[in-house]
Amino acid sequence: MSVTERYAYLDHAAVAPLPAASSEAISRYSQEAQTHGDAIWPQWAKRAERVRVRAAELLSAQTEEIALVNSTTQGINLVALGFPWRPGDNVVVPSNEFPTNLLPWRNLRAQGVEVRAVDMPDSGEIELDRLRDVMDGNTRLLAISWVGFLSGFRVDVGQVVEMAHDQGCLVVLDAIQGLGAFPLDVGETGVDFVCADGHKWMLGPEGAGLFYTKLQHLDLLRPVGIGWNSLADGGFDPRSTRLKDTAARYEGGTTNMPGMHGFAESLR
């Protein structure tokens, strides 16, 4: 029975129901894993790569700018932990952000990074002037949600990026509450980093998401959580040190195959 036959489903801002095609893709993987083991692993990897292609299409990005991640949290931490922080640097963030977009920045205090959490009106509206007023020459990043998780207030991404870039800092966008419901063109908006799990408006399974970085920032971030899957030469040579020259270098280890197979269908 379809979810639409059982409910008037309004909880996409938490966890969306799976489309039939996504459910079937996950079931197909499960059946193949039971009957073939990894004898058809190359086919699984090829299906998972569809996420990268379709995510790039969704964002009007290049496939080289997309990494497959397991959560918004992982994406944000790729930036927080991999950014080349200097003594005296600060990051600006609205104080009403979801914990995922606060805790990774607060965790940087041990490295001497100042977190400037800026109070916003009780309505949840994001007032860019308040953010701009606390920025200075040491502000390296603005971390902000596209859509507020409590208020539903949606920022104009292009306007936010223009303001931040004028102040000399980059933008990390937590896009999970907007992506799939509204269009986002990373080239048009100029946003630097985008993080989103697929289980809300993109109708994907939990634990399968995307991370976008401008290609020009690829060497800016120190790869965090690197492993065999980060290597350019296939990942099995213990002497290999050359990383992939794409955002896939951030993927590190084993891919969530069933999740990515379902997510690929959701994106389609």
C-alpha positions in Angstrom: 0.0 0.0 0.0 1.3 3.4 -0.9 1.9 6.0 1.8 -0.6 8.3 0.0 -3.3 5.7 0.5 -2.7 5.6 4.2 -1.8 9.2 5.2 -2.1 12.9 4.1 1.7 12.9 4.6 3.0 16.3 5.7 6.3 15.4 7.4 8.8 15.8 4.6 10.6 18.5 6.7 11.5 15.6 9.0 11.7 12.4 7.0 10.0 11.9 3.7 8.4 8.6 2.5 10.3 6.7 -0.2 9.0 6.6 -3.8 8.3 3.1 -5.1 11.3 3.2 -7.5 13.7 4.1 -4.6 12.3 1.3 -2.5 12.6 -1.2 -5.4 16.3 -0.1 -5.9 17.1 -0.8 -2.3 15.3 -4.2 -2.4 17.1 -5.1 -5.6 20.5 -4.5 -3.9 19.4 -6.6 -1.0 18.4 -9.5 -3.2 21.6 -9.2 -5.3 23.8 -9.1 -2.2 22.0 -12.3 -0.9 22.4 -14.2 -4.2 25.6 -12.9 -5.7 27.7 -11.4 -2.8 30.1 -8.9 -4.4 30.5 -10.7 -7.7 28.5 -7.8 -9.3 30.1 -5.1 -7.2 31.1 -3.1 -10.4 27.4 -2.9 -11.3 26.6 -1.6 -7.8 29.3 1.1 -8.0 28.0 2.2 -11.4 24.5 2.6 -10.0 25.8 4.6 -7.0 27.6 6.9 -9.4 24.2 8.0 -10.7 23.8 10.0 -7.6 26.8 12.1 -8.5 25.5 12.7 -12.0 22.0 13.5 -10.9 23.1 15.7 -8.0 25.2 17.7 -10.3 22.3 18.1 -12.7 20.1 19.2 -9.7 22.6 21.9 -8.6 23.8 22.9 -12.1 27.2 21.8 -10.9 30.0 19.7 -12.4 30.2 16.0 -11.4 33.7 16.6 -10.1 32.3 19.0 -7.5 30.0 16.4 -5.9 30.9 14.0 -3.1 28.6 11.2 -1.8 28.2 11.6 1.9 26.0 10.0 4.6 24.6 13.2 6.1 24.4 16.9 6.2 26.5 16.7 9.3 29.3 14.9 7.5 29.3 17.5 4.8 29.5 20.4 7.3 32.3 18.7 9.2 34.3 18.2 6.0 34.5 22.0 5.8 34.8 22.7 9.5 37.6 20.2 10.1 39.3 20.6 6.7 39.4 24.4 6.4 42.8 26.1 6.8 42.1 28.0 9.9 44.6 30.6 11.2 44.9 32.1 14.7 42.3 34.8 15.2 39.9 33.5 12.6 36.2 33.5 13.1 33.1 31.9 11.6 29.7 33.6 11.6 26.4 31.7 12.1 22.9 32.6 13.0 22.2 31.5 16.6 18.9 29.8 15.7 20.5 27.2 13.4 19.9 23.4 13.8 22.6 21.9 16.0 24.2 20.3 13.0 25.2 23.8 11.8 26.3 25.0 15.2 28.2 22.2 17.0 30.9 21.6 14.3 31.8 25.3 14.5 31.8 25.5 18.3 34.0 22.4 18.2 36.7 24.6 16.6 37.1 26.8 19.7 39.9 24.4 20.8 41.8 25.5 17.7 41.4 29.1 18.6 38.6 29.8 16.1 36.0 32.3 17.4 32.3 31.4 16.7 30.1 34.4 16.3 26.6 33.2 16.8 24.3 36.1 15.9 20.8 36.5 17.5 17.9 36.7 15.1 14.3 37.9 15.6 11.9 35.5 17.4 10.1 35.1 14.1 13.0 33.2 12.7 13.7 35.7 9.9 17.3 36.0 8.9 18.4 39.6 8.9 21.6 39.9 6.8 22.5 43.3 8.3 22.9 41.6 11.7 25.3 39.1 10.1 27.2 41.7 8.2 27.7 43.9 11.3 29.7 41.2 13.1 32.0 40.4 10.2 35.5 41.7 10.0 38.8 40.9 8.2 39.2 37.7 10.2 35.8 36.2 9.2 36.6 33.2 7.0 33.2 31.5 6.7 29.5 32.2 7.0 27.5 29.1 7.8 23.8 29.3 7.2 20.7 27.3 6.4 18.7 27.8 3.3 15.5 27.2 5.1 15.2 27.5 8.9 14.3 24.2 10.5 11.8 25.7 13.0 10.5 28.9 11.3 10.6 27.8 7.7 12.1 31.1 6.8 14.0 30.8 3.4 16.9 33.0 2.6 17.8 34.3 -0.9 21.0 32.3 -1.4 22.4 34.6 -4.1 21.9 37.6 -1.8 23.5 35.9 1.1 26.5 34.9 -1.0 26.9 38.3 -2.4 26.9 39.9 1.0 29.4 37.4 2.4 31.8 37.5 -0.6 31.7 41.3 -0.3 33.0 40.9 3.2 35.7 38.5 2.0 34.3 35.2 3.4 33.0 32.0 1.9 29.5 30.5 2.5 28.6 27.0 3.7 24.9 26.3 3.0 23.0 23.7 4.9 20.5 23.0 2.2 18.6 20.0 3.6 15.3 21.8 4.2 15.2 23.4 0.7 16.9 21.1 -1.8 14.3 19.2 -3.8 11.5 21.7 -3.0 13.2 24.7 -4.6 15.7 25.1 -7.4 19.3 25.9 -6.5 21.9 26.9 -9.2 25.3 26.9 -7.6 26.8 28.8 -10.5 24.2 31.5 -10.5 24.3 32.0 -6.7 28.1 31.5 -6.3 27.7 29.5 -3.1 30.9 27.8 -2.1 29.8 24.7 -0.2 26.4 22.9 -0.1 25.6 20.1 2.3 22.4 18.0 2.3 21.1 14.6 3.3 18.5 13.2 0.9 15.8 12.1 3.2 13.7 15.3 3.2 12.4 17.0 0.1 14.6 14.9 -2.2 12.6 11.9 -1.0 15.7 9.7 -0.5 16.5 7.2 2.3 18.2 8.3 5.4 22.0 8.1 5.4 22.6 9.1 1.8 23.4 12.7 0.9 25.5 15.0 -1.2 28.3 17.5 -0.6 29.2 20.2 -3.1 32.3 22.2 -3.3 33.4 24.7 -5.9 36.2 23.0 -7.9 38.4 26.0 -7.1 38.2 25.1 -3.4 39.2 21.5 -3.9 42.7 22.0 -2.5 41.6 24.5 0.1 40.1 21.8 2.3 42.4 19.3 4.0 40.7 16.0 3.2 39.1 14.7 6.4 38.5 10.9 6.9 40.6 10.0 3.9 41.0 6.3 3.1 41.3 3.9 0.2 38.4 5.4 -1.7 40.2 8.8 -1.7 43.0 7.6 -3.8 43.3 8.3 -7.5 44.9 4.9 -8.4 42.2 2.6 -7.3 42.9 2.5 -3.6 44.7 -0.9 -3.1 48.4 0.1 -3.3 49.8 0.8 0.2 52.4 3.1 -1.4 49.8 5.3 -3.1 49.4 8.8 -1.8 47.9 10.7 -4.8 44.3 11.7 -4.1 41.5 12.0 -6.6 41.4 15.4 -8.3 37.6 15.6 -7.7 35.4 16.0 -4.6 35.2 12.2 -4.5 38.5 12.5 -2.5 36.4 13.3 0.5 34.5 10.0 0.4 37.2 8.0 2.2 35.7 4.6 2.7 33.0 2.2 1.6 29.9 3.6 -0.1 26.5 3.1 1.4 25.4 1.1 -1.6 21.8 0.4 -0.8 21.3 4.0 0.3 22.9 5.5 -2.8 20.9 3.2 -5.1 17.7 4.4 -3.5 18.9 8.0 -3.5 19.7 7.8 -7.2 16.2 6.8 -8.0 14.8 9.5 -5.7 16.9 12.2 -7.6 15.7 10.8 -10.9 
